[in-house]
């Protein structure tokens, strides 16, 4: 048996303490970022979904499979790769097209698209004094991921074929009903 954090030294109390401290730092940073979601003026159910998504706790196929709830692990959109949070929300070809359209509509560069990077882009815009662009950016990201999740569930549970246009229209439809932006900047 090999102790992975320090394979050369083997297991020691010191190495296990070090490992726990490192894990704690990651967990604390993730929890701190996840708390920022609650500052935004989105409907509570959207905040709850974003919080669950950010903590990687949404019930995607790979997670469902670990509980023996599904056999097919492929993405319901492209059927080419396993459905993971990153693939479903960022790198699936169908979803990538939605992000590219969003980039054109908002002026964001479509090359930086991970959820964290998009969220941070909105924070940087706010810090640079461009609060309107920050609000649009930070409200567009939740709207897209929510619409992707809705389209995914319709495809998975109702057999409705997903199209990029439908995801885009759903996003536009729902974002119009949301107050945009943060109540105040997270500390």
C-alpha positions in Angstrom: 0.0 0.0 0.0 1.4 3.4 -1.0 0.5 6.7 0.8 -0.2 9.0 -2.1 0.5 12.4 -0.7 4.1 11.5 0.2 4.9 8.2 -1.6 8.6 8.4 -0.9 8.2 8.8 2.8 5.3 6.6 3.4 2.5 7.4 5.9 3.3 9.6 8.9 1.1 11.6 11.2 2.8 14.7 9.8 2.1 13.8 6.2 -1.6 13.1 7.0 -1.9 16.4 8.9 -0.3 18.2 5.9 -2.7 16.5 3.5 -5.8 17.4 5.6 -4.6 21.0 5.7 -4.3 21.1 1.9 -7.7 19.6 1.4 -9.2 22.0 3.9 -7.8 25.0 1.9 -9.5 23.7 -1.2 -12.7 23.1 0.6 -12.7 26.5 2.3 -12.0 28.3 -1.0 -14.8 26.5 -2.8 -17.2 27.1 0.1 -16.3 30.8 0.2 -16.9 31.1 -3.6 -20.2 29.2 -3.3 -21.4 31.6 -0.7 -21.1 34.5 -3.1 -24.0 33.1 -5.1 -26.4 34.0 -2.3 -25.6 37.8 -2.8 -27.1 37.9 -6.3 -30.6 39.0 -7.2 -31.7 35.8 -8.8 -34.8 33.8 -7.9 -34.0 31.5 -4.9 -34.5 28.3 -7.0 -31.8 29.6 -9.4 -29.4 30.4 -6.5 -30.0 27.0 -5.1 -29.3 25.3 -8.5 -26.1 27.4 -9.0 -24.9 26.6 -5.5 -25.4 22.9 -6.1 -23.8 23.2 -9.5 -20.8 25.1 -8.1 -20.2 22.4 -5.5 -20.5 19.8 -8.2 -23.5 18.1 -6.5 -26.0 18.1 -9.4 -27.3 14.7 -10.3 -25.5 14.2 -13.6 -25.3 10.8 -15.2 -21.9 9.9 -13.8 -23.1 10.7 -10.3 -26.4 8.8 -10.9 -24.4 5.8 -12.1 -22.5 5.7 -8.8 -25.8 5.2 -7.1 -26.9 2.6 -9.8 -29.6 4.9 -11.1 -28.6 4.9 -14.8 -26.6 2.7 -17.2 -25.8 5.1 -20.1 -23.1 7.6 -19.1 -23.0 9.5 -22.3 -24.1 13.2 -22.7 -27.7 13.5 -23.8 -26.7 16.3 -26.2 -23.7 14.9 -28.2 -23.8 11.2 -27.1 -20.0 11.3 -27.6 -18.5 11.8 -24.2 -19.4 11.0 -20.6 -21.7 13.4 -18.9 -19.7 15.3 -16.3 -20.4 18.8 -15.0 -17.6 20.3 -17.1 -18.7 18.5 -20.3 -22.4 19.3 -19.8 -22.0 22.9 -18.9 -18.9 24.0 -20.9 -17.4 21.6 -23.4 -20.3 19.8 -25.1 -20.4 21.0 -28.7 -24.1 22.0 -28.4 -23.5 24.0 -25.3 -20.3 25.5 -26.7 -22.4 27.1 -29.4 -24.6 28.7 -26.8 -21.5 30.1 -25.0 -20.2 31.4 -28.3 -23.5 33.2 -29.0 -23.4 34.6 -25.6 -19.8 35.9 -26.3 -21.1 37.6 -29.4 -24.1 39.1 -27.6 -22.1 40.4 -24.6 -18.7 41.1 -26.1 -17.1 38.4 -24.0 -14.2 36.4 -25.5 -15.5 32.9 -26.1 -12.1 31.3 -25.4 -12.1 31.6 -21.6 -15.2 29.6 -20.8 -15.1 27.7 -17.6 -17.7 28.6 -15.1 -15.2 30.0 -12.7 -13.5 32.1 -15.3 -16.8 33.6 -16.5 -17.8 34.4 -12.9 -14.4 36.0 -12.3 -14.8 38.0 -15.5 -17.9 39.5 -14.1 -16.2 40.4 -10.8 -13.3 42.0 -12.7 -15.7 44.1 -14.8 -17.4 45.3 -11.6 -14.1 46.1 -9.9 -13.1 48.1 -13.1 -16.2 50.2 -12.8 -18.2 48.6 -15.6 -21.1 47.6 -13.5 -23.6 47.2 -16.4 -21.3 44.8 -18.3 -20.6 43.0 -15.0 -24.3 42.6 -14.3 -25.0 41.3 -17.8 -22.1 38.8 -17.6 -22.9 37.6 -14.1 -26.6 37.1 -14.9 -26.0 35.5 -18.3 -23.9 32.7 -16.9 -26.6 31.5 -14.5 -29.2 31.9 -17.2 -27.2 29.7 -19.6 -26.4 26.9 -17.2 -30.0 26.8 -15.9 -31.3 26.6 -19.5 -28.7 23.9 -20.3 -29.9 21.9 -17.3 -33.5 22.3 -18.2 -32.8 21.2 -21.8 -30.8 18.2 -20.5 -33.6 17.1 -18.3 -36.2 17.4 -21.0 -34.0 15.3 -23.3 -33.3 12.7 -20.6 -36.7 12.4 -19.1 -39.1 13.4 -21.8 -37.1 12.5 -24.9 -37.3 16.0 -26.3 -34.5 16.6 -28.9 -32.3 19.5 -27.7 -31.4 22.3 -30.1 -29.1 25.2 -29.5 -31.8 27.7 -30.5 -34.2 26.3 -27.8 -31.6 26.6 -25.1 -30.8 30.2 -26.2 -34.6 31.1 -26.3 -35.2 29.6 -22.9 -32.2 31.6 -21.5 -33.5 34.9 -23.0 -37.0 34.3 -21.8 -36.1 33.7 -18.2 -33.3 36.2 -17.9 -35.9 39.0 -18.7 -37.8 38.1 -15.5 -34.7 38.4 -13.2 -33.5 41.4 -11.4 -29.9 41.6 -12.6 -26.7 41.7 -10.5 -25.6 41.5 -6.9 -27.3 43.1 -3.9 -23.8 44.1 -2.8 -20.3 42.9 -3.5 -19.3 39.8 -1.5 -16.7 40.3 1.1 
